[in-house]
């Protein structure tokens, strides 16, 4: 059921290939990425963007809820009326 523990003599199955920077392939593209801390303006813009997206999502969800609520009330009313009519006509 469980794997047997590794013994000390057992090594890795393959060795990783380490390529020094001088011997990299000639066709490769070098991309430098600079990561900096966001400034106050960046934090404000990200906060406003996230807030705007959440507001749009809330409006869409509330719109769907307000559209489906009368539909659910109509279906529930119809089920109640059909149930009462079935009960009334069985009594006769």
C-alpha positions as CSV (number, residue, x, y, z in Angstrom):
1,X,0.0,0.0,0.0
2,X,2.7,2.5,0.9
3,X,6.0,3.0,-0.9
4,X,9.1,1.5,0.8
5,X,11.4,4.1,2.3
6,X,14.4,5.2,0.2
7,X,17.7,3.7,1.1
8,X,20.9,5.8,1.5
9,X,22.5,4.2,-1.6
10,X,19.7,5.2,-3.9
11,X,20.5,8.4,-5.8
12,X,18.4,10.5,-8.2
13,X,17.4,8.9,-11.4
14,X,18.7,11.7,-13.6
15,X,21.2,14.6,-13.0
16,X,20.0,18.1,-13.8
17,X,21.8,19.8,-16.6
18,X,23.4,23.1,-15.5
19,X,24.2,25.4,-18.4
20,X,26.6,28.3,-17.6
21,X,25.5,31.7,-18.9
22,X,28.4,31.8,-21.4
23,X,27.4,28.6,-23.1
24,X,23.7,29.3,-23.6
25,X,22.2,28.7,-27.0
26,X,22.6,31.6,-29.4
27,X,19.0,31.7,-30.6
28,X,17.5,32.3,-27.1
29,X,16.0,35.5,-26.1
30,X,17.0,37.2,-22.9
31,X,14.2,38.9,-21.0
32,X,14.9,41.0,-17.9
33,X,12.1,41.5,-15.4
34,X,12.3,44.3,-12.9
35,X,10.0,43.9,-9.9
36,X,9.4,47.1,-7.9
37,X,7.2,47.9,-5.0
38,X,4.0,49.6,-6.1
39,X,3.7,53.3,-5.3
40,X,0.8,55.1,-3.8
41,X,-0.7,55.9,-7.2
42,X,-0.5,52.3,-8.3
43,X,-2.2,51.1,-5.1
44,X,-5.0,53.6,-5.5
45,X,-5.5,52.6,-9.2
46,X,-5.6,48.9,-8.4
47,X,-8.0,49.5,-5.5
48,X,-10.3,51.6,-7.7
49,X,-10.2,49.0,-10.5
50,X,-11.1,46.2,-8.2
51,X,-13.9,48.2,-6.6
52,X,-15.3,49.1,-10.0
53,X,-15.3,45.5,-11.1
54,X,-17.0,44.4,-7.9
55,X,-19.6,47.1,-8.2
56,X,-20.4,46.0,-11.8
57,X,-20.6,42.4,-10.6
58,X,-23.0,43.4,-7.8
59,X,-25.2,45.3,-10.2
60,X,-25.4,42.3,-12.5
61,X,-26.2,39.9,-9.7
62,X,-28.9,42.3,-8.2
63,X,-30.4,42.7,-11.7
64,X,-30.6,38.9,-12.2
65,X,-32.1,38.6,-8.7
66,X,-34.7,41.3,-9.3
67,X,-35.6,39.8,-12.6
68,X,-35.9,36.2,-11.2
69,X,-37.7,37.2,-8.0
70,X,-41.1,38.1,-9.6
71,X,-40.8,35.0,-11.8
72,X,-40.3,32.8,-8.7
73,X,-43.3,34.4,-7.0
74,X,-45.4,33.8,-10.1
75,X,-44.4,30.1,-10.3
76,X,-45.1,29.6,-6.5
77,X,-48.5,31.3,-6.8
78,X,-49.3,29.1,-9.8
79,X,-48.3,25.9,-7.9
80,X,-50.5,27.0,-4.9
81,X,-53.5,27.8,-7.1
82,X,-53.2,24.5,-9.0
83,X,-52.9,22.6,-5.7
84,X,-56.0,24.3,-4.4
85,X,-58.0,23.6,-7.6
86,X,-57.0,19.9,-7.6
87,X,-58.1,19.7,-4.0
88,X,-61.4,21.5,-4.7
89,X,-62.3,19.3,-7.8
90,X,-61.4,16.1,-6.0
91,X,-63.9,17.0,-3.2
92,X,-66.8,17.4,-5.7
